[in-house]
Amino acid sequence: MTKIQDGTGTGRTAAVTTNNRLATSSVMQQQDHFIAKDTGKVWSYTLSGTDPTGAGDNFFYFKNTSTEFVYNVSDIRFACTVAGRISVNVVSGTAVGGAAIPPVSRLANSVVTPDAICEGGVDITGLTSDGTAFLLTLEADKLLQFKTSSRLIIPPGQAFALQWSAASGQLYGTVSIYELPLGSIT
């Protein structure tokens, strides 16, 4: 009979369940939490009081300018003074009319910044929607947090934008993004 030992010289052996599986335990944490504390490469992009000019206007734009990294959208949190819908669109083109949104690392003392362009504005133009990844329905004055296990993955050279459906309303929210090396798209 072969015994699996712990490898530290204590003589302890591994347990096997009645289903012939090795009995183990582990501590789990969200991937973005691990990345934030390990590298500081998790960022928040926040908008406060953005009031798109009209219905169907883009108010947030993010483009991956790296050749080495992919960016993953881990969650989107928004509230608005009126009910409406945010379309999360994969886009192409050149963004016009936005202002830079500075990234804030989730590791408070980190100075690491992403290789990306991020802009906010009341009517970001010059973009073509290449498809809608998600639709987020907001109730007036109620925070919506959107998380998906599949993430929205932005490879090098690709971009996405948030578009507001209503002709009015002030939007408040944060988009959270983390970085992974190219080839590890998870």
Wavefront OBJ file of the C-alpha trace (Angstrom):
o trace
v 0.000 0.000 0.000
v 1.296 3.450 -0.939
v 0.782 6.369 1.415
v 0.806 10.001 0.387
v 2.893 11.895 2.951
v 2.810 15.630 3.624
v 6.409 16.115 2.457
v 7.613 17.985 5.535
v 8.890 15.005 7.531
v 6.072 14.985 10.095
v 4.837 11.545 9.053
v 1.288 12.814 8.466
v -0.539 11.195 5.574
v -3.268 12.455 3.264
v -6.886 11.393 3.772
v -9.021 9.862 1.033
v -12.819 10.195 0.943
v -15.288 7.337 0.467
v -15.476 8.427 -3.195
v -11.711 7.845 -3.538
v -10.917 11.529 -3.740
v -8.074 13.225 -1.939
v -9.452 15.239 0.991
v -8.176 18.821 0.713
v -9.073 22.297 1.848
v -8.194 25.688 0.447
v -8.793 29.380 0.896
v -10.440 31.064 -2.084
v -10.392 34.732 -3.026
v -11.642 36.680 -6.007
v -9.068 36.977 -8.790
v -9.286 40.773 -8.874
v -8.686 40.909 -5.086
v -5.554 38.761 -5.450
v -4.278 40.899 -8.345
v -4.973 44.147 -6.448
v -2.971 43.130 -3.384
v -0.225 41.398 -5.396
v 0.421 43.936 -8.197
v -1.889 46.933 -7.741
v -3.219 46.346 -11.270
v -6.910 46.738 -10.468
v -8.354 50.187 -11.111
v -11.541 52.143 -10.577
v -12.755 54.682 -13.135
v -15.411 56.893 -11.576
v -17.924 59.340 -13.038
v -19.949 61.730 -10.906
v -22.934 63.686 -12.193
v -22.390 63.050 -15.917
v -25.535 64.143 -17.788
v -25.458 62.891 -21.398
v -26.629 65.471 -23.929
v -29.279 63.247 -25.517
v -30.643 59.741 -25.829
v -28.155 57.233 -27.223
v -25.034 59.212 -26.250
v -21.812 57.495 -25.188
v -20.649 58.770 -21.801
v -17.738 56.386 -21.014
v -14.965 55.031 -23.263
v -12.104 52.604 -22.564
v -9.452 51.443 -25.057
v -6.622 48.969 -24.446
v -3.454 50.536 -25.923
v -1.146 47.777 -24.660
v 0.457 45.072 -26.765
v 1.244 42.913 -23.718
v -1.885 42.941 -21.557
v -5.608 42.260 -21.628
v -8.021 44.225 -19.454
v -11.015 42.626 -17.767
v -14.074 44.548 -16.621
v -14.865 42.967 -13.263
v -17.870 45.069 -12.312
v -19.902 48.110 -13.268
v -21.802 50.116 -10.625
v -24.089 52.948 -11.635
v -27.044 54.967 -10.415
v -28.953 57.701 -12.216
v -31.422 60.388 -11.257
v -33.887 58.932 -13.810
v -34.655 55.411 -14.997
v -32.928 54.229 -18.153
v -30.659 51.669 -19.727
v -26.896 51.477 -20.139
v -25.669 49.582 -23.197
v -22.191 48.111 -22.781
v -20.958 48.151 -26.370
v -17.809 46.824 -27.999
v -16.741 49.738 -30.221
v -14.319 50.783 -32.930
v -13.324 54.219 -34.194
v -11.683 57.196 -32.551
v -13.343 58.737 -29.510
v -14.028 62.476 -29.772
v -15.411 64.787 -27.087
v -14.419 63.008 -23.892
v -12.080 64.017 -21.090
v -9.534 61.715 -19.453
v -10.670 59.824 -16.377
v -7.707 59.063 -14.115
v -7.429 55.459 -12.916
v -7.411 54.877 -9.157
v -5.605 51.702 -8.083
v -7.385 49.434 -5.604
v -4.003 49.122 -3.847
v -3.902 52.535 -2.166
v -0.155 53.145 -2.417
v 0.279 51.815 -5.976
v 1.464 54.146 -8.733
v 0.994 51.545 -11.480
v -1.227 52.749 -14.330
v -2.805 50.762 -17.173
v -1.792 51.009 -20.822
v -5.173 52.361 -21.788
v -7.217 55.409 -22.698
v -10.271 56.093 -20.565
v -12.587 59.044 -21.134
v -15.888 60.304 -19.839
v -18.204 62.911 -21.278
v -21.724 63.967 -22.130
v -21.528 62.956 -25.824
v -18.478 60.943 -26.899
v -18.694 60.589 -30.671
v -16.602 58.988 -33.447
v -17.438 55.453 -32.326
v -19.174 52.595 -34.104
v -20.881 49.912 -32.065
v -19.597 46.478 -33.030
v -22.158 44.811 -30.770
v -23.801 45.053 -27.375
v -22.240 42.846 -24.703
v -24.697 43.706 -21.921
v -27.785 45.825 -21.225
v -28.080 47.258 -17.713
v -31.477 48.599 -16.619
v -31.346 51.309 -13.964
v -34.173 52.449 -11.727
v -34.170 56.100 -10.676
v -31.916 56.835 -7.687
v -31.034 53.172 -7.106
v -27.514 51.741 -7.397
v -27.095 48.812 -9.792
v -24.031 46.608 -9.438
v -23.339 44.402 -12.416
v -20.896 41.507 -12.069
v -20.491 38.605 -14.449
v -18.193 35.615 -14.144
v -17.440 35.785 -17.880
v -16.177 39.375 -17.537
v -15.851 41.709 -20.485
v -12.367 41.053 -21.861
v -10.636 43.861 -23.783
v -7.673 42.534 -25.832
v -4.934 44.838 -27.213
v -6.283 47.481 -29.574
v -9.928 46.867 -28.613
v -12.365 49.206 -26.870
v -15.770 49.435 -25.248
v -18.155 52.270 -24.429
v -21.136 52.847 -22.181
v -24.165 54.411 -23.856
v -27.147 55.965 -22.047
v -30.659 55.422 -23.401
v -32.496 58.391 -21.882
v -32.347 62.033 -23.000
v -31.638 63.240 -19.468
v -30.429 62.156 -16.073
v -27.212 62.483 -14.098
v -25.149 59.289 -13.929
v -22.924 58.357 -10.991
v -20.791 55.262 -11.076
v -17.605 53.251 -11.249
v -16.168 50.785 -13.743
v -13.615 48.353 -12.274
v -10.894 46.939 -14.528
v -7.956 44.623 -13.913
v -4.926 43.664 -15.977
v -3.592 40.244 -16.962
v -0.709 39.268 -19.240
v -1.643 38.534 -22.861
v -2.261 34.813 -23.199
v -3.894 34.459 -19.787
v -7.357 35.673 -20.736
v -9.299 34.603 -17.646
l 1 2 3 4 5 6 7 8 9 10 11 12 13 14 15 16 17 18 19 20 21 22 23 24 25 26 27 28 29 30 31 32 33 34 35 36 37 38 39 40 41 42 43 44 45 46 47 48 49 50 51 52 53 54 55 56 57 58 59 60 61 62 63 64 65 66 67 68 69 70 71 72 73 74 75 76 77 78 79 80 81 82 83 84 85 86 87 88 89 90 91 92 93 94 95 96 97 98 99 100 101 102 103 104 105 106 107 108 109 110 111 112 113 114 115 116 117 118 119 120 121 122 123 124 125 126 127 128 129 130 131 132 133 134 135 136 137 138 139 140 141 142 143 144 145 146 147 148 149 150 151 152 153 154 155 156 157 158 159 160 161 162 163 164 165 166 167 168 169 170 171 172 173 174 175 176 177 178 179 180 181 182 183 184 185 186
